[in-house]
Amino acid sequence: MTKKKNKNLWKSKIITLIAEILVVISLLLVLSQNFGFGAQITIWINQLIKPAVKELDITGINSSYAVLMQADTGKVIGNINGDTQMYPASMTKIMTTIVAIENLSDINQEITLTNDMVADLYAQDATQAGFQPGETAPAIEYLYGVMLPSGAECCRALAVTIAGSEDAFVDLMNQKAEKLGLDNTHFCNTTGLHADDHYSTAKDIATLLHYALKNDTFREIIESPYHSTQATNVHPDGFTFYSTMFKNLSDTTVIDGQIMGGKTGFTSEAGCCLASFAEIDGIEYILVTAGAYQAGTPHIDDAVKLYNRLGEASSVLYGK
């Protein structure tokens, strides 16, 4: 009789524990909806259920610099010259975007692009999203314009509107870099156009992306393959621009996962660069590569290769 009673007691305790765990998960999901950190909650729950790959050989790629990171913990699990200074090119725009999001009081604030904002960008042959001087659009459209087609005019419009000048906005970027502990990073502009004193490291960019992905607006933007703007005074039917990563990535599927989003970059000094993230077996990983000078899309090829390798390692980990 005592054994039966003890057995029933243990069953009761187990049922109570399961119920408590479900209540906690439910509360976390409610909080995620109310306070805007749903993606991070999902990562934490997945990590409780299954472990992430703890180390991966990332050699044999095109890029001279690379860092592979667990998205939940920020732990580096693969490193090639990750702490060596390099030129980040348009991966700079990750910082431009997150600083803009955090400093805009209203992401639907109307912004008008002016000639003064963009005159020198034409001379530098900077990549444009397609907004024209005199065009007025909500800030959110310019944010998409920064991250997807890598529009330099969008960077300037946001910077001048928020801080009064590009230089003042760059000060905000460098302050943010210092706050995040990006000790080997210094920005001179919002676009990533080459300057000798504009530099970062693969590890710093990975840390920056790790931070930015916690913001739901940023995540929604970077995960979008394309974006169609609403009607403006210059484009009455709106217009559509495309992610420079997704348009060069014919298939986002990798072994046991999917590439979720990313920001490309290129200058002749920086080579091809890519800051991306993927979900493998329900766990997110961040990959930053730079310094790929081969023809074609060597940065995209590196990402597909390493995420597939990560998928293979994950399959072994889970005994598939």
Secondary structure, 3 states (H helix, E strand, C coil): CHHHHHHHHHHHHHHHHHHHHHHHHHHHHHHHHHHCCHHHHHHHHHHHHCCCCCCCCCCCCCCCEEEEEECCCCCEEEEECCCCCECCHHHHHHHHHHHHHHHCCCCCCEEECCHHHHHHHHHCCCCCCCCCCCCEEEHHHHHHHHHCCCCHHHHHHHHHHHHCCHHHHHHHHHHHHHHCCCCCCECCCCCCCCCCCCEECHHHHHHHHHHHCCCHHHHHHHCCCEEECCCCCCCCCCCEEECCCHHHCCCCEECCEEEEEEEEEEECCCEEEEEEEEEECCEEEEEEEEEECCCCCHHHHHHHHHHHHHHHHHHHHCCC
